[in-house]
Each structure stands twice: as C-alpha cells, then as structure tokens.
C-alpha cells in the first residue's frame, strides 16, 4: 500500500472516530455519574418522580443518576443551570410546566429560552389536579360552585402553590370559560395552601389530588372537579371540568426530562430509552399511582410538540387575563 492510500485511510478513521456520537457507537456513554436537576425543594411530587426515575435509570444506564434539588424562581433556577450546562448528557433537568412554559411567559428576560436552550428528551409523567372547596362552602357540585361564585363575584378565593404557576393558569382558564371572577391567593407550596383551605382561610384550592386526600378523608375539604382530560383513579366519582359543562377544558401538570441544546441525538436516544424503560417498571407505576401521577415516557419529538402547543395555549390565557408575577 502506497503512502497516499495510507494517508487517506488514516484521515477516514480519524473522521469516523471524532464524529458526534462515535463514542456512543462504541458504547462508552455514560462513563461517569449523571446529575438530574430537580428545580424544586425535596418532598414534592416532582422530587418523588425524580428520585424514582433516577433509581431505575441508574440500572439501565450503568452509571449512578444523582438527584440535585435546585429550587428557586418557580423552577427557573434549576432549568437555567441545565440550559447553561455542557451538552454532553451528564446534566438533566426534570422540568415541569412552570420553568418550561408559564415562568418564561411571564418573565421573558430569563437567562434561558426553553425552546432554544433546552432539548426535550421525554415527557415522564403528568400530575392530576382538582378543585377542592372548604367543607363549609355552600356548594358540593360543579353547577352549585359556579352558581355560588357568579352570585359572589370577586369574593370567592382560590389558593394555588404560587403566582404564575400552572395551577394559577389553570384557575384563570376556568374563569375565562365559566365566566367567573375569583380572587387568587398564592401560597408557597401545596402544603400551606391545603392547610389554609382546611382552616377556612380560603374558599377553594386548585392543586394536586394526592396532596389534598388526607384532608378529604378527614372531612375538612371536599373535591368538586378534576381539571384533567379524564377522571382520576383517586377520585373516580368526581367529574372533570369538561364533563361539567365546559367542553375542551383541560389542565394538568407534566414533568419531562430535558438536556442542554446541542446534545447529540445518540445521547438523547440513550436517555429516552432509559426513561421509557423506567416508567414501565411495576414498582414505579405503583408509586406513581399512589401520588396521582400518570406515567408517560413519550418520544423526544412528542415532547417538543407538546411544549409548542402548551406554550401557545397558555400564552393566550396570559394575554386575556394579564397574569403577572408578584
């Protein structure tokens, strides 16, 4: 073999080995622990999802997936960390509707753009929400609640875990569709909001079903409507908002894993496969069921399409209502 041919072969081998994803083709990713940023405090639904998923993904990927809670700015702090990380698949964000959609809508000056700086990998799950009333409120059905609220415009308060979050947006959408005027009362988390409802400080609570169940069982609060597209296994006798006369209404909170933009398709695919396998594990599904969490495990392209659709939907609500951050 002459020198020219040897040189060409050497160049070809160098090109193949240096191409994006070549290391993956040789099975080298991941070679070190992976960090999953959960942009909320420990103990909440998103944190539970993150820790369950990290355990199962560790088994599939062969490297430890470490959960890091980085709360702040309604989830935007954690999302910003991932958006600015190296696009190498070693820093993941378990992001929700807040840091991906509603917070960017209300604060365009954030340090990241979710559609530009983050690359969707998979929707992991959705979380069921419902509208609960204090036990002494003179309404037990959707029609009674709507009638009572219309008879007392601006006087009926509803609590959520915070201003500008998906729960707040869900409440504003209900007001638009039902022609209501409610008073929004934000709290720092579901726990405080539920305590306030049980104590009679607010009239309604729009939030996670699992979080409110202990107070429901104690007889201190009562479920009125479920905000998702279908009834909840945790509250099978409670109708959806859509069933209650407001067809097309649907509001749920999803969690999905994203990485920094620029991450190679091969890494994204490897992560997606690990997520898809995890949500099918029986113990994972049992944990999710107990928390009112619905496993999904959708493809990256489905996650991208969902983000765009939801961004458009909630942007219309923001424009109609003028929601602003405190």
Secondary structure, 3 states (H helix, E strand, C coil): CCHHHHHHHHHHHHHHHHCCCHHHHCCCCCCCCEEEEECCCCCCHHHHHHHHHHHHHHHHHCCCEEEEECCCHHHHHHHHHHHCCCCCCCEEEEEEHHHHHHHHHHCCCCCCCHHHHEEEEEEEEEECEEEEEECCCCCCCHHHHHHHHHHCCCCCEEEECCCCCHHHHHHHHHHHHHCCCCEEEECCCHHHHHHHHHCCCCCEEEEEHHHHHHHHHCCCEEEEEECCCCCCCCCCCCCECCCCCCCCCCCCEEEEEEEECCCCHHHHHHHHHHHHHHCCCHHHHHHHHHCCEEECCCCHHHHHHHHHHHHHHHHHHHHHHCCCCC
